Amino acid sequence: MLSDDDILKLMRERVNHPATAKELLQLLKIGRDQRPAFKRRLQALVSSGALVEIRGQRYGLPDS
């Protein structure tokens, strides 16, 4: 499983717009068995302020 830092780094490199969890799973190539843990990690990143969640359950970096 990817660490929080890895997720943020990959999002900076590969995602140039706020994306849904489903889009992120595809863009970051997260395996089917890791999806529930990845979604929990997304929520933890939002809680810590490392990610922002906007309308439509889309996630993005706070600086973009």
PyRosetta script that sets phi, psi and omega in degrees:
from pyrosetta import init, pose_from_sequence

init()
pose = pose_from_sequence("MLSDDDILKLMRERVNHPATAKELLQLLKIGRDQRPAFKRRLQALVSSGALVEIRGQRYGLPDS")
pose.set_psi(1, 143.9)
pose.set_omega(1, 179.3)
pose.set_phi(2, -72.6)
pose.set_psi(2, 145.8)
pose.set_omega(2, 175.1)
pose.set_phi(3, -80.1)
pose.set_psi(3, 168.7)
pose.set_omega(3, 178.1)
pose.set_phi(4, -58.4)
pose.set_psi(4, -43.4)
pose.set_omega(4, 179.8)
pose.set_phi(5, -62.7)
pose.set_psi(5, -39.2)
pose.set_omega(5, 178.6)
pose.set_phi(6, -64.2)
pose.set_psi(6, -42.1)
pose.set_omega(6, 179.6)
pose.set_phi(7, -61.5)
pose.set_psi(7, -47.3)
pose.set_omega(7, -179.5)
pose.set_phi(8, -64.2)
pose.set_psi(8, -40.6)
pose.set_omega(8, 179.2)
pose.set_phi(9, -63.2)
pose.set_psi(9, -46.3)
pose.set_omega(9, 179.8)
pose.set_phi(10, -64.4)
pose.set_psi(10, -37.3)
pose.set_omega(10, 178.4)
pose.set_phi(11, -65.2)
pose.set_psi(11, -39.3)
pose.set_omega(11, 177.4)
pose.set_phi(12, -62.8)
pose.set_psi(12, -37.6)
pose.set_omega(12, -176.2)
pose.set_phi(13, -79.6)
pose.set_psi(13, -40.2)
pose.set_omega(13, -168.5)
pose.set_phi(14, -109.2)
pose.set_psi(14, -19.0)
pose.set_omega(14, -173.2)
pose.set_phi(15, -115.8)
pose.set_psi(15, 117.4)
pose.set_omega(15, -177.3)
pose.set_phi(16, -109.9)
pose.set_psi(16, 15.9)
pose.set_omega(16, 178.2)
pose.set_phi(17, -153.2)
pose.set_psi(17, 158.3)
pose.set_omega(17, 174.8)
pose.set_phi(18, -60.0)
pose.set_psi(18, 132.4)
pose.set_omega(18, -173.2)
pose.set_phi(19, -127.9)
pose.set_psi(19, 152.1)
pose.set_omega(19, 175.4)
pose.set_phi(20, -74.4)
pose.set_psi(20, 165.5)
pose.set_omega(20, 177.9)
pose.set_phi(21, -59.1)
pose.set_psi(21, -38.7)
pose.set_omega(21, -179.9)
pose.set_phi(22, -63.4)
pose.set_psi(22, -43.9)
pose.set_omega(22, 177.3)
pose.set_phi(23, -61.7)
pose.set_psi(23, -43.0)
pose.set_omega(23, -179.4)
pose.set_phi(24, -63.3)
pose.set_psi(24, -40.2)
pose.set_omega(24, 177.8)
pose.set_phi(25, -58.0)
pose.set_psi(25, -41.0)
pose.set_omega(25, -179.5)
pose.set_phi(26, -74.3)
pose.set_psi(26, -46.6)
pose.set_omega(26, -177.2)
pose.set_phi(27, -66.2)
pose.set_psi(27, -35.9)
pose.set_omega(27, -178.4)
pose.set_phi(28, -92.6)
pose.set_psi(28, 0.4)
pose.set_omega(28, 177.3)
pose.set_phi(29, 55.2)
pose.set_psi(29, 54.7)
pose.set_omega(29, 178.0)
pose.set_phi(30, -86.7)
pose.set_psi(30, 129.9)
pose.set_omega(30, -178.6)
pose.set_phi(31, -67.8)
pose.set_psi(31, 155.5)
pose.set_omega(31, -177.1)
pose.set_phi(32, -57.8)
pose.set_psi(32, -37.5)
pose.set_omega(32, -178.4)
pose.set_phi(33, -73.2)
pose.set_psi(33, -16.3)
pose.set_omega(33, -178.2)
pose.set_phi(34, -100.0)
pose.set_psi(34, -1.3)
pose.set_omega(34, -174.4)
pose.set_phi(35, -62.1)
pose.set_psi(35, -46.8)
pose.set_omega(35, -179.9)
pose.set_phi(36, -60.6)
pose.set_psi(36, -42.0)
pose.set_omega(36, 179.4)
pose.set_phi(37, -65.9)
pose.set_psi(37, -37.3)
pose.set_omega(37, 179.2)
pose.set_phi(38, -64.4)
pose.set_psi(38, -42.1)
pose.set_omega(38, -180.0)
pose.set_phi(39, -65.7)
pose.set_psi(39, -38.4)
pose.set_omega(39, 175.6)
pose.set_phi(40, -64.7)
pose.set_psi(40, -38.8)
pose.set_omega(40, 179.7)
pose.set_phi(41, -66.5)
pose.set_psi(41, -36.6)
pose.set_omega(41, 176.1)
pose.set_phi(42, -59.3)
pose.set_psi(42, -45.5)
pose.set_omega(42, 179.8)
pose.set_phi(43, -63.8)
pose.set_psi(43, -37.3)
pose.set_omega(43, 178.2)
pose.set_phi(44, -66.0)
pose.set_psi(44, -38.9)
pose.set_omega(44, 178.8)
pose.set_phi(45, -66.3)
pose.set_psi(45, -36.8)
pose.set_omega(45, 176.5)
pose.set_phi(46, -65.6)
pose.set_psi(46, -44.0)
pose.set_omega(46, -179.7)
pose.set_phi(47, -61.5)
pose.set_psi(47, -35.5)
pose.set_omega(47, -178.3)
pose.set_phi(48, -83.2)
pose.set_psi(48, -11.0)
pose.set_omega(48, 179.0)
pose.set_phi(49, 92.0)
pose.set_psi(49, 1.3)
pose.set_omega(49, 179.9)
pose.set_phi(50, -74.2)
pose.set_psi(50, -26.0)
pose.set_omega(50, 175.9)
pose.set_phi(51, -128.8)
pose.set_psi(51, 157.4)
pose.set_omega(51, 173.3)
pose.set_phi(52, -117.3)
pose.set_psi(52, 146.7)
pose.set_omega(52, 176.2)
pose.set_phi(53, -112.1)
pose.set_psi(53, 126.8)
pose.set_omega(53, -178.3)
pose.set_phi(54, -117.0)
pose.set_psi(54, -175.4)
pose.set_omega(54, -179.2)
pose.set_phi(55, -48.2)
pose.set_psi(55, 147.1)
pose.set_omega(55, 176.8)
pose.set_phi(56, 75.8)
pose.set_psi(56, 19.4)
pose.set_omega(56, -179.5)
pose.set_phi(57, 53.1)
pose.set_psi(57, 46.5)
pose.set_omega(57, 176.8)
pose.set_phi(58, -104.6)
pose.set_psi(58, 147.2)
pose.set_omega(58, -176.6)
pose.set_phi(59, -116.8)
pose.set_psi(59, 143.2)
pose.set_omega(59, 178.6)
pose.set_phi(60, -152.4)
pose.set_psi(60, 171.4)
pose.set_omega(60, 177.6)
pose.set_phi(61, -82.0)
pose.set_psi(61, 141.6)
pose.set_omega(61, -176.4)
pose.set_phi(62, -65.1)
pose.set_psi(62, -25.2)
pose.set_omega(62, -177.6)
pose.set_phi(63, -86.9)
pose.set_psi(63, -0.4)
pose.set_omega(63, -179.4)
pose.set_phi(64, -120.3)
pose.dump_pdb("model.pdb")
